[in-house]
Amino acid sequence: MTETTADPRGSYPPAAAFAATANAGQELYDQAAADRDAFWAEQAGRLDWQQPFERVLDWSAAPVAQWFVGGRLNVAYNCVDRHVLAGHGDQVAIHWEGEPGDSRAITYRELLAEVSRAANYLTELGLVAGDRVAIYMPMIPEAIVAMLACARLGLPHSVVFAGFSPTALRQRVDDARARLVITADGQWRRGKSAPLKEAVDEALYAHGGTPSSVEHVLVVRRTGIEVPWTEGRDLWWHETVTPASPEHQAEPFEAEHPLFILYTSGTTGKPKGILHTTGGYLTQTSYTHHAVFDHKPGRDVYWCTADIGWITGHSYIVYGPLANRTTQVVYEGTPNFPDEHRHWQIIEKYGVTIYYTAPTLVRTFMKWGRAIPTAHDLSSIRLLGSVGEPINPEAWRWYREVIGANRTPVVDTWWQTETGAIMISPLPGVTTTKPGAAMTPLPGISARVVDEMGEPVSHGETEANGYLVIDQPWPSMLRGIWGDMERYRATYWERFAEQGWYFAGDGAKLDTDGDLWVLGRVDDVMNVSGHRISTAEVESALVAHPSVAEAAVVGAEDPTTGQGIVAFVILTTEATDTGSALIEELKTGVAKEISPIARPREIHVVPELPKTRSGKIMRRLLRDTAEGRQLGDTSTLVDPSVFEAIRASKEAG
């Protein structure tokens, strides 16, 4: 590939050699603009349908869409079986790299056998289509097998990130009414085994010892640590799934059959169970993986560094890549074990050609220094991707120059748990990219940047920041919040109900060229290392401590994690310890209650919080304080002088 340099404005046109063989060209935009339904019907044709669909889209019950009406298909069949039947059974599907250094190469034929075994055993347990299964696992092959087995049987899965606490797990298990939990004895983290089965037991028998809906716990032996055991309920994977038959006939399901529930933070303390269905979701994940990453089956080695506990792992480790017959790397551990060279060693070992990671990790690599990646041969890489949050221009340039040798395209992708798949991104063979810009909606996607009244914002005016809305339904869109359709309507559709637009809380602006820049959250959800955490969840965990009377939490800019959690707490009159020991105790408590990801960066003890006359805490002003900015409008506060006391407390801390 020839080197591509920036033009005088700091943008990067695609290299001619890359564009000449790119999967997606300008014609895709033209096709989608000419006939949107026909465009999506063509993308759906990338899949095998056991029964063809009769209608592309039914939007008559908006805001709940039905895509590919009348069609029937099986997700696991599309991800595994059809590749084996087409003669690609010996192609490696997964190069799995364990943190301690163990590894496995799993072909599509072997993956099919493993998924079939798991499907047969789940059927033996009495699970039927529609039953829910919770998956609480590290990044091991059995986690992917479990997801595909559930998809094969029409069992909506709820994958819970293995870093979440027992309380968070229980909340999600109860909400989904899961009949089965699939987990592991433990997971490797920086050379040490951390228990998982123990956390499952704590979750299932929390709340005064009342068992949840779970009938069985299926356990993979990963670390070999001792685990608590309940006879009759707990089952070893190697004693049940491994001996099962490797033959299984996949049955098709309706395009709108529920595929998975994935919980994400909301502006209240209760997580939202985002529901995704089958045909539309798989169509858009397959299409976007093919077009955005320019993936060539049988030639590329793809690596998405996400965890299956997040939507990126669902869409761009499991479903999109496997539907496209990808050979991919799946890594169990952290990027700095045993040292900071680990990712680059993996890229060298497997000849990774497409690398998709988060801005947080890019900034971490920057902090570690360019000497580490430049000590390795990264010449196999031909495309880089970014996901999880807006990437700052400095990190974008470093990523391209140091990791991509100043020649690879960078696709900075905007999407959400709710959208299911990439919505806004450059096409690497078409788009002249700008560091930090999301650029334009993909072909088939329609988005706008509008003001509070729904009017278009002006191009290029820095003060004309607006709201990012999606004004047309898309195939991989969420179909609701599990068990709470009113919350679904209120959360995503109420703000622009008159126009019928989707809004999920991100701000954006348009530059003078009309290209789109995502500015991050405008609601009370923080984005820490690409993980969404609600202010309400953290505040609830803080107030649970007997010394805390009230708490307010904001996400403040952080050079590494994007946002860091900053908390302001008012102590009770009974609080005796007000010093560093209490602060540490509060931080640890939040990490235990929610996840280590949610551990506050700073906690400040203050005498009062800034409130409006209606009693609402003005987090916008607290964010100004946390980031050291001049305060915005304080006219609506009951007592504007409260900030003098907050500043004094912050400086003292």
Order of alpha helices (4+ residues) and beta strands (2+ residues): alpha-alpha-alpha-beta-beta-beta-beta-beta-alpha-beta-alpha-beta-alpha-beta-beta-beta-alpha-alpha-beta-beta-alpha-beta-beta-beta-alpha-beta-alpha-beta-alpha-beta-alpha-alpha-beta-alpha-beta-beta-beta-beta-alpha-beta-beta-beta-beta-alpha-beta-beta-alpha-beta-alpha-alpha
